[in-house]
């Protein structure tokens, strides 16, 4: 999938979620905004209540979407037979799409009334959804290949460019300018604070200072705009790789801890969801079936 096709793919998925949320909210706004006691007299009560045609349907469709979102992504990760069916990161994005649209539908299925054992499932679903957002953030911080495979520390270091060699071979800089640029990008992450977050803030400020210093040095040399831009790109890429190296181990550990929180909530949600469905069928709520 090209970058343009991928961008269109993401836009379409986002558009579907926004349209679905807007349409359902618009349809039931006058119903959901009134008190629970008054809803019985609302003209759409028969359709929008949890056991109604629309409300019940939203619950069923939303549950199916979440089950598909989890099972398809897990199958793609665990079974080699599916390894050729697209990159893992695309499957993750589709997983996030289904597990965002599904909870939205389930939320409207409840008509914002939570109680009993179903409340445990609902709040577990909320916890899964929120932890999924956190997990997505952590996932993006871990360097990966274009296929979505996690990169090792040695693989990241191999991506680093020999900026000093490029400056020597292709640009005519004075020795002082050359030394300033090379030394500015050789700063070690270990020199900063042991705390990851404090170190990240200090590193960010130092990186901005480095870029400003490089820009000031380049202005002293007779370089074309294109050469000026190429050097800045090289420096920024090197800074970006240094950040990846710094956060690799930290984010890997955070991702392990995240799984400990995310998976139990998902299991609780699914188990209670199955119990809820079985009880619903036993009491004769069959929707259109």
C-alpha positions as CSV (number, residue, x, y, z in Angstrom):
1,X,0.0,0.0,0.0
2,X,1.4,3.4,-1.0
3,X,1.5,6.3,1.3
4,X,-1.3,8.0,-0.5
5,X,-3.4,4.8,-0.4
6,X,-2.7,4.4,3.3
7,X,-3.7,8.0,4.0
8,X,-7.0,7.4,2.1
9,X,-7.5,4.2,4.1
10,X,-7.1,6.0,7.4
11,X,-9.4,8.9,6.3
12,X,-12.1,6.4,5.2
13,X,-12.0,4.5,8.5
14,X,-12.1,7.8,10.5
15,X,-14.9,9.1,8.3
16,X,-17.0,6.0,9.0
17,X,-16.6,6.3,12.8
18,X,-17.5,10.0,12.7
19,X,-20.5,9.5,10.5
20,X,-21.8,6.5,12.5
21,X,-21.4,8.5,15.8
22,X,-23.0,11.6,14.4
23,X,-25.9,9.7,12.8
24,X,-26.8,7.7,15.9
25,X,-26.4,10.7,18.2
26,X,-28.6,12.9,15.9
27,X,-31.3,10.2,15.6
28,X,-31.5,9.7,19.4
29,X,-30.5,13.1,20.8
30,X,-34.0,14.0,22.0
31,X,-34.4,10.6,23.6
32,X,-31.0,10.3,25.3
33,X,-31.1,13.8,26.7
34,X,-34.2,13.3,28.8
35,X,-34.5,11.4,32.2
36,X,-34.9,7.7,32.3
37,X,-38.4,8.0,33.7
38,X,-39.6,10.2,30.9
39,X,-38.2,8.0,28.1
40,X,-41.1,5.7,28.3
41,X,-43.4,8.4,26.8
42,X,-40.9,9.3,24.1
43,X,-42.2,8.4,20.5
44,X,-38.9,6.6,19.8
45,X,-38.7,4.6,23.0
46,X,-39.8,1.4,21.4
47,X,-36.9,1.6,18.9
48,X,-34.1,3.2,21.0
49,X,-34.4,1.3,24.3
50,X,-31.8,-1.4,24.8
51,X,-34.3,-4.1,23.8
52,X,-35.8,-2.0,20.9
53,X,-35.2,-2.6,17.2
54,X,-32.5,0.1,16.9
55,X,-31.0,-0.2,20.4
56,X,-30.9,-4.0,20.3
57,X,-29.3,-3.9,16.8
58,X,-26.6,-1.5,17.9
59,X,-25.7,-3.8,20.8
60,X,-25.5,-6.9,18.5
61,X,-23.5,-5.1,15.7
62,X,-21.2,-3.4,18.2
63,X,-20.4,-6.7,19.9
64,X,-19.7,-8.4,16.6
65,X,-17.4,-5.6,15.5
66,X,-15.4,-5.8,18.8
67,X,-15.2,-9.6,18.6
68,X,-14.0,-9.4,15.0
69,X,-11.6,-6.6,15.8
70,X,-9.9,-8.7,18.5
71,X,-10.0,-12.1,16.8
72,X,-8.8,-11.0,13.4
73,X,-5.9,-9.0,14.8
74,X,-4.9,-11.9,17.2
75,X,-5.1,-14.4,14.3
76,X,-2.9,-12.1,12.1
77,X,-0.3,-11.9,14.9
78,X,-0.2,-15.5,15.9
79,X,-0.7,-17.6,12.8
80,X,1.8,-17.6,10.0
81,X,-0.8,-18.6,7.4
82,X,-2.1,-15.0,7.6
83,X,1.4,-13.3,7.5
84,X,1.1,-12.5,3.8
85,X,-2.3,-10.8,4.1
86,X,-1.1,-7.3,4.5
87,X,1.3,-5.6,6.9
88,X,0.7,-6.0,10.6
89,X,0.4,-2.2,11.2
90,X,-2.5,-2.1,8.8
91,X,-4.3,-4.9,10.7
92,X,-3.6,-3.0,13.9
93,X,-5.2,0.1,12.4
94,X,-8.2,-1.9,11.3
95,X,-8.4,-3.5,14.8
96,X,-8.5,0.0,16.3
97,X,-11.2,1.0,13.9
98,X,-13.5,-1.9,14.8
99,X,-12.7,-1.6,18.5
100,X,-13.7,2.1,18.3
101,X,-16.8,1.8,16.3
102,X,-18.0,-1.2,18.3
103,X,-17.9,0.4,21.7
104,X,-19.7,3.5,20.3
105,X,-22.6,1.3,19.2
106,X,-22.6,-0.6,22.5
107,X,-22.7,2.8,24.3
108,X,-25.8,3.9,22.5
109,X,-27.3,0.3,22.9
110,X,-27.2,0.9,26.7
111,X,-29.0,4.2,26.2
112,X,-26.5,5.5,28.9
113,X,-28.0,3.4,31.6
114,X,-25.6,1.0,33.3
115,X,-26.5,-1.4,36.1
116,X,-26.0,-5.0,37.3
117,X,-23.4,-7.3,35.9
118,X,-23.6,-5.6,32.5
119,X,-22.1,-2.5,34.1
120,X,-18.9,-4.5,34.8
121,X,-18.7,-5.4,31.2
122,X,-19.3,-1.9,30.1
123,X,-16.7,-0.3,32.3
124,X,-14.3,-3.0,31.3
125,X,-15.0,-2.0,27.7
126,X,-14.3,1.6,28.6
127,X,-11.0,0.5,30.3
128,X,-10.0,-1.5,27.3
129,X,-10.8,1.4,25.0
130,X,-8.8,3.9,27.1
131,X,-5.9,1.6,27.6
132,X,-6.0,0.9,23.9
133,X,-5.3,4.6,23.3
134,X,-2.4,4.5,25.7
135,X,-1.1,1.3,24.1
136,X,-1.3,2.8,20.6
137,X,0.9,5.7,21.9
138,X,3.4,3.4,23.4
139,X,3.4,1.2,20.2
140,X,4.2,4.2,18.1
141,X,7.2,5.1,20.3
142,X,8.8,1.7,19.6
143,X,10.9,1.8,16.4
144,X,9.6,-0.6,13.8
145,X,10.4,-1.6,10.2
146,X,7.9,-0.8,7.4
147,X,6.4,-4.3,7.9
148,X,5.7,-3.4,11.5
149,X,8.4,-5.6,13.0
150,X,10.0,-4.3,16.1
151,X,13.6,-3.1,15.5
152,X,16.4,-4.1,17.8
153,X,19.0,-1.6,19.2
154,X,21.6,-2.8,16.8
155,X,19.3,-2.4,13.8
156,X,18.5,1.2,14.8
157,X,22.2,2.1,15.2
158,X,22.8,0.7,11.7
159,X,20.3,3.2,10.4
160,X,22.5,6.1,11.6
161,X,24.2,8.1,8.8
162,X,27.9,9.0,8.9
163,X,27.2,12.8,8.8
164,X,30.8,13.6,9.2
165,X,31.8,11.6,6.1
166,X,29.0,13.2,4.0
167,X,30.0,16.7,5.1
168,X,33.7,15.9,4.2
169,X,32.9,14.4,0.8
170,X,30.1,16.6,-0.6
171,X,30.3,20.0,1.1
172,X,33.1,22.5,1.5
173,X,32.8,23.6,5.1
174,X,35.5,25.3,7.1
175,X,37.1,23.2,9.9
176,X,35.4,25.1,12.7
177,X,31.9,24.7,11.1
178,X,32.6,21.0,10.5
179,X,33.7,20.4,14.1
180,X,30.7,22.3,15.5
181,X,28.2,20.2,13.5
182,X,29.8,16.8,14.2
183,X,30.3,17.4,17.9
184,X,26.8,18.7,18.4
185,X,25.3,15.5,17.1
186,X,27.6,13.2,19.1
187,X,26.2,14.1,22.5
188,X,25.3,11.0,24.4
189,X,21.9,10.3,25.9
190,X,23.5,8.9,29.0
191,X,24.7,12.3,30.0
192,X,21.2,13.3,30.9
193,X,19.0,12.6,33.9
194,X,18.3,9.0,34.8
195,X,14.5,9.6,34.9
196,X,13.1,8.9,31.4
197,X,10.6,11.8,31.4
198,X,13.0,14.4,32.8
199,X,15.7,13.2,30.4
200,X,13.2,13.4,27.5
201,X,12.3,17.0,28.3
202,X,16.0,18.0,28.6
203,X,16.8,16.1,25.4
204,X,14.1,17.8,23.5
205,X,15.4,21.2,24.6
206,X,18.9,20.2,23.8
207,X,17.9,19.0,20.3
208,X,16.3,22.4,19.5
209,X,19.5,24.1,20.6
210,X,21.5,21.8,18.4
211,X,19.3,22.6,15.3
212,X,19.6,26.3,16.0
213,X,23.4,26.0,16.3
214,X,23.7,24.0,13.1
215,X,21.5,26.6,11.2
216,X,23.8,29.4,12.5
217,X,26.9,27.6,11.4
218,X,25.5,26.8,7.9
219,X,24.7,30.5,7.4
220,X,28.4,31.3,7.7
221,X,29.2,29.0,4.8
222,X,28.5,29.7,1.2
223,X,25.9,26.9,0.6
224,X,23.0,26.6,-1.7
225,X,19.5,26.4,-0.3
226,X,19.4,22.7,-1.3
227,X,22.7,21.9,0.4
228,X,21.5,23.8,3.5
229,X,18.2,21.8,3.5
230,X,20.0,18.4,3.0
231,X,22.3,19.0,6.0
232,X,19.4,20.0,8.2
233,X,17.5,16.8,7.1
234,X,20.6,14.7,8.0
235,X,20.9,16.3,11.4
236,X,17.2,16.0,12.2
237,X,17.2,12.3,11.1
238,X,20.2,11.7,13.4
239,X,18.4,13.4,16.3
240,X,15.3,11.3,15.6
241,X,17.3,8.1,15.7
242,X,19.0,9.1,19.0
243,X,15.5,9.6,20.5
244,X,14.5,6.1,19.3
245,X,17.5,4.6,20.8
246,X,16.9,6.4,24.1
247,X,13.3,5.3,24.4
248,X,13.5,1.8,23.0
249,X,14.1,-0.2,26.3
250,X,11.8,2.1,28.3
251,X,8.9,1.7,25.8
252,X,9.4,-2.0,25.5
253,X,9.0,-2.4,29.3
254,X,6.0,-0.1,29.3
255,X,4.4,-2.1,26.6
256,X,4.8,-5.3,28.6
257,X,3.2,-3.7,31.7
258,X,0.4,-2.3,29.4
259,X,-0.5,-5.9,28.3
260,X,-0.9,-6.9,31.9
261,X,-3.6,-4.2,32.3
262,X,-5.2,-4.4,28.8
263,X,-5.8,-8.1,28.4
264,X,-7.6,-8.9,31.7
265,X,-10.1,-6.1,31.1
266,X,-10.7,-7.4,27.6
267,X,-11.3,-10.9,28.9
268,X,-13.7,-9.7,31.6
269,X,-15.6,-7.7,29.0
270,X,-15.9,-10.6,26.6
271,X,-16.9,-13.2,29.3
272,X,-19.6,-10.9,30.7
273,X,-20.7,-10.0,27.2
274,X,-21.2,-13.7,26.4
275,X,-23.2,-14.2,29.6
276,X,-25.3,-11.1,28.8
277,X,-26.1,-12.5,25.3
278,X,-27.0,-15.9,26.6
279,X,-29.3,-14.4,29.2
280,X,-30.9,-12.1,26.6
281,X,-31.6,-15.1,24.3
282,X,-33.0,-17.2,27.1
283,X,-35.5,-14.4,28.0
284,X,-36.6,-14.3,24.3
285,X,-35.0,-11.1,23.0
286,X,-34.1,-12.3,19.5
287,X,-34.0,-9.0,17.6
288,X,-34.7,-9.9,13.9
289,X,-33.7,-13.5,14.2
